[in-house]
Amino acid sequence: MLGDLRADEIERLLSEECVARIGCHADGMTYVVPVTYCYDGEAIYAHSRDGLKLQMMRRNPDVCVEVDRMTDLSNWRSVIAWGRFEELQGPAAMTGLRLLVQHVMPMIHSETSLPVDAGRPQGLGAGVFDATVFRIVLGEKTGRFERN
């Protein structure tokens, strides 16, 4: 059975998952890339080192986000949302990073995983602090599912 997800099911899927695919488009080129994210009910938060994804979103901040959960080919849920990229600085960036760490850390199972300590997120590796923290404020959202 195919169907549409209700608004509450869309929100639940966005809140529970941690990998999204961002589709961005600039200068005649489209690029789709996975990111680790968290969702606060309005925006997804992620971080990235400088590269093509950030360069494209800076040129054209209108992006598309896809999140899914697939049990098998006959049992899945998928959300597509459109939103706007915002690069975060200072306290807003630290808040975004803290949200991201709190959401992702329970899913990382290694001896290098550490909790947030004294307001400074740890455990994602030293390189994370050289990264750009950003959010995508979501607007329109749609969702579909298949159940066998």
Secondary structure, 3 states (H helix, E strand, C coil): CEEECCHHHHHHHHHHCCEEEEEEEECCEEEEEEEECEECCCEEEEEECCCHHHHHHHHCCEEEEEEEEEEECCEEEEEEEEEEEEECCHHHHHHHHHHHHHHHHHHCCCCCCCCCECCECCCCCHHHHHCEEEEEEEEEEEEEEECC
